[in-house]
Amino acid sequence: MGILREKRYLGIVGNALILIGLFLPIIAMPDSVAKYASAVTSNTLISSGTGIVIAILTVISLVIIFADKISALSKFDNQKLTLVPTIISALIIIMNIVNASSIMAFGAAFGISYGIGVWVIAIGLVLAVVYPFLYKGNSTQA
């Protein structure tokens, strides 16, 4: 557990999972249903405006993680600041999941469920939220 406290791995992996999850399907449906679901143009978050906002917030979070390496951003080197874009992203994602729950309730009889993108984003959000509380800096032990 010590290496996770000293390095930025959790933050990097969490934000990378969020970015990857934006490109994965958030709604999984069988092929027999998908051919009739022409109203759904794309079921990835990145194809919507909210997905682009989440991507921008994730990049901001990554910039804050590496702020001590960038001299112009040295005053933003407090890792707790990564919570701001991460929590805003989490709220946007929760709002999208709540909006999609009506589709899930109706579509459960047809085999429609949450796709892998929802789960990858959820794991990334958990890691990104936990990271600033575990990170203790790049301290060297003698």
URVENTA-V601000 format. One record per residue. N is the residue number from 1. RES is the residue in three letters. SS is DSSP state (H for helix, E for strand, C for the rest). OMEGA is omega in degrees with one decimal (999 if undefined). BURIAL is I if it has 24 or more other C-alpha atoms within 12 Angstrom, else O. Layout:
[[N & RES & SS & OMEGA & BURIAL] [N & RES & SS & OMEGA & BURIAL]]
This chain:
[[1 & MET & C & -177.4 & O] [2 & GLY & H & -178.7 & O] [3 & ILE & H & 178.1 & O] [4 & LEU & H & 178.6 & O] [5 & ARG & H & -174.7 & O] [6 & GLU & H & -175.6 & O] [7 & LYS & C & -176.5 & I] [8 & ARG & C & -173.6 & I] [9 & TYR & H & -177.7 & I] [10 & LEU & H & 180.0 & I] [11 & GLY & H & -179.5 & I] [12 & ILE & H & -178.8 & I] [13 & VAL & H & 179.2 & I] [14 & GLY & H & 179.7 & I] [15 & ASN & H & 176.3 & I] [16 & ALA & H & 177.8 & I] [17 & LEU & H & 177.2 & I] [18 & ILE & H & 179.7 & I] [19 & LEU & H & 178.8 & I] [20 & ILE & H & -178.7 & I] [21 & GLY & H & 178.3 & I] [22 & LEU & H & -178.8 & I] [23 & PHE & C & -179.7 & I] [24 & LEU & C & -178.3 & I] [25 & PRO & E & 178.1 & I] [26 & ILE & C & 177.1 & I] [27 & ILE & E & 177.2 & I] [28 & ALA & E & 178.0 & I] [29 & MET & C & 178.0 & I] [30 & PRO & C & -178.6 & O] [31 & ASP & H & -179.7 & O] [32 & SER & H & 178.3 & O] [33 & VAL & H & -175.0 & O] [34 & ALA & H & -178.7 & O] [35 & LYS & C & 177.3 & O] [36 & TYR & C & -176.9 & O] [37 & ALA & C & -178.5 & O] [38 & SER & C & 178.8 & O] [39 & ALA & C & 178.4 & O] [40 & VAL & C & -177.1 & O] [41 & THR & C & 178.6 & O] [42 & SER & C & -179.5 & O] [43 & ASN & C & 171.9 & I] [44 & THR & E & -179.5 & I] [45 & LEU & H & -175.2 & I] [46 & ILE & H & -179.5 & I] [47 & SER & H & 178.6 & O] [48 & SER & C & 178.7 & O] [49 & GLY & H & 180.0 & O] [50 & THR & H & 177.4 & O] [51 & GLY & H & 178.3 & I] [52 & ILE & H & 176.9 & O] [53 & VAL & H & 178.9 & I] [54 & ILE & H & 178.2 & I] [55 & ALA & H & 178.6 & I] [56 & ILE & H & 178.7 & O] [57 & LEU & H & 178.1 & I] [58 & THR & H & 176.9 & I] [59 & VAL & H & 176.4 & I] [60 & ILE & H & 178.1 & I] [61 & SER & H & 176.9 & I] [62 & LEU & H & 177.4 & I] [63 & VAL & H & 178.3 & I] [64 & ILE & H & 178.5 & I] [65 & ILE & H & -179.1 & I] [66 & PHE & C & -176.0 & I] [67 & ALA & H & -179.8 & O] [68 & ASP & H & 177.1 & O] [69 & LYS & H & -178.8 & O] [70 & ILE & C & -172.4 & O] [71 & SER & H & -179.1 & O] [72 & ALA & H & -177.3 & O] [73 & LEU & H & -174.6 & O] [74 & SER & H & 179.6 & O] [75 & LYS & H & 177.3 & O] [76 & PHE & H & -172.5 & O] [77 & ASP & C & 175.0 & O] [78 & ASN & C & -174.8 & O] [79 & GLN & H & 176.8 & I] [80 & LYS & H & 177.8 & I] [81 & LEU & H & 177.9 & I] [82 & THR & H & 178.7 & I] [83 & LEU & H & -176.5 & I] [84 & VAL & H & 178.9 & O] [85 & PRO & H & -179.5 & I] [86 & THR & H & -180.0 & I] [87 & ILE & H & 175.7 & I] [88 & ILE & H & 176.8 & I] [89 & SER & H & -179.9 & I] [90 & ALA & H & 179.2 & I] [91 & LEU & H & 178.2 & O] [92 & ILE & H & -179.5 & I] [93 & ILE & H & 177.4 & I] [94 & ILE & H & 177.9 & O] [95 & MET & H & 177.7 & O] [96 & ASN & H & 179.0 & I] [97 & ILE & H & 177.7 & I] [98 & VAL & H & 177.4 & O] [99 & ASN & H & -179.9 & O] [100 & ALA & H & -177.2 & I] [101 & SER & H & 176.6 & O] [102 & SER & H & 175.8 & O] [103 & ILE & H & -179.2 & I] [104 & MET & H & -179.4 & O] [105 & ALA & H & 179.5 & O] [106 & PHE & H & -172.4 & O] [107 & GLY & H & -178.9 & O] [108 & ALA & H & 179.6 & O] [109 & ALA & H & -178.2 & O] [110 & PHE & H & 178.6 & O] [111 & GLY & C & 178.6 & O] [112 & ILE & C & -179.7 & I] [113 & SER & E & 175.6 & I] [114 & TYR & E & -179.1 & I] [115 & GLY & C & -177.9 & I] [116 & ILE & H & -179.9 & I] [117 & GLY & H & 179.2 & I] [118 & VAL & H & -176.7 & I] [119 & TRP & H & 177.9 & I] [120 & VAL & H & 177.9 & I] [121 & ILE & H & -179.9 & I] [122 & ALA & H & 177.6 & I] [123 & ILE & H & 178.1 & I] [124 & GLY & H & 178.6 & I] [125 & LEU & H & 178.9 & I] [126 & VAL & H & 179.1 & I] [127 & LEU & H & -178.5 & I] [128 & ALA & H & 178.7 & I] [129 & VAL & H & -178.7 & I] [130 & VAL & H & -174.2 & I] [131 & TYR & H & -174.9 & I] [132 & PRO & H & 179.2 & I] [133 & PHE & H & 179.1 & O] [134 & LEU & H & -174.7 & O] [135 & TYR & C & -179.3 & I] [136 & LYS & C & 178.5 & O] [137 & GLY & C & -179.5 & I] [138 & ASN & C & -180.0 & O] [139 & SER & C & 177.4 & O] [140 & THR & C & -179.9 & O] [141 & GLN & C & -178.4 & O] [142 & ALA & C & 999 & O]]
